[in-house]
Amino acid sequence: AGLGLVPGRQRTTDRIDANFAVNHLGHFLLTNLMLDALRASKAFRVVVLGSEMHRGIPGTDPIELDLEDINCEEYTDDWEAHPPCGQAAYMSYARSKLCNVLFA
């Protein structure tokens, strides 16, 4: 399960961007909580899904993982430049998918 492009700046109760929290942190945490049980089984696999969006918005520079701005505060909510949800939502989604690729 995951989120698509969530418009606006939606945050979790921990003040983490909703796209990043659901698309990466939730899967990362669940996998790590289950590691002992997974290792105890004879054969296990963890499948992590990514997206071509981990490369960034087509026609722009590649995505950089900025851990100082994980909530994408430096980006705008300009819906006209990046319909339908704004640049911050695109970047948040792309970063969450980049983290999935790096986690895999």
Order of alpha helices (4+ residues) and beta strands (2+ residues): alpha-alpha-alpha
